[in-house]
Amino acid sequence: MMKEKRVIDQIDKDTSVNYWRFKMPMMSDRDNVMVIALKELEDGSDFVMCKTVEREDEPEVPGVVRMFVFTRGMVTANKESPEDTIDYTEIS
């Protein structure tokens, strides 16, 4: 379903502005320009923030629906599961 993904701007090692374009079944394409920021916390978990932003250099594309995303999440290792398992909790 992913038609295009690219980093528009790498703000720092943990923060970037990205463009995403998706093909949705039985719907027109959807796209998004969003900031994605990651912060490692003292307990080893990661805080993730994703937020849609407007940029003059990434105008809306005719025929493509621009999505709005505003979400926060925590990524933590699940100590009761195999080592390659993580828990992701999201607030959208």
N, C-alpha and C positions, 0 to 999 in steps of 0.2 A: 504494500500500500504506500510505502514511502517513494515519492517521485524525486524529491530533491532535499538535500540537507547540506548546509554549509555554515562555516563560522564566518560571520561578518566582521567581528572585532574581538580580539582577545584582550580584555581589559587588564587582567593579571592572571597568575597561574591558576586561580580558582574561579574566575569570573569571565564569562564570554557572552557575546550577543550572537544568536543563531537564527538562521532562516530554515523553516521546515515547510514542505509542501507534500500533501497526502492525496491519494486517490481514495475516495470514500465509495463503498459499494452503493450503486443506484443513486448517487448524489454527485454534485459538482465537486471539483477539487477544493480543498481547504488548505490555507497556509497560515503561518504565524511567524512573527519576529519577536523573539523573547530573550531576556537576560536570564542566564542560568548561573547561579552562584552556589558554591559548595564551601562549607566551613567545617573543618575537623574540630570536634569538641574534646575536652579533657578526658572524657571517659572512653574515647576511641570511636564514638559514633559520629556520624556526619549529618549536618543540617544542610538541606537542599532548598533553594528558593528559585522558583521560576515565575517570571512575570512578563506579560506582553508589553512591548514598547513600540512607540511610533518613531520612525526614522525617515527623514526626507530622502535618503539614498535607497530606501526599500519601499516604494509606493505600493499601494494595493494594485493587484493584477486584475484586469477586466475578466469577468467570468469565474473568478476564484473568490471564495468566501474567506475573509480574514477572521480567524478565531481569536478569542480573548482567553488568556490563561492567567490565573493568579493562584499559585499553589505553594505550599510549604510542606516539607517532609523530613522525617528522621530515618536514617539508615543505620541499623545496629546489627551486630553479629548475634545470632541466636545461639546462646550457650548450651541449650538443651537439644540442639539438632546437630546434624553433621557439620563439619567445619566450613563447608561451602554454602551454608544456608544463611541468609540474612532476613531481617524483618524490615519492612518498609511501612511506615505510618504516614498518611498524607492528610492534610487539611486543605480542601479546595474551596 
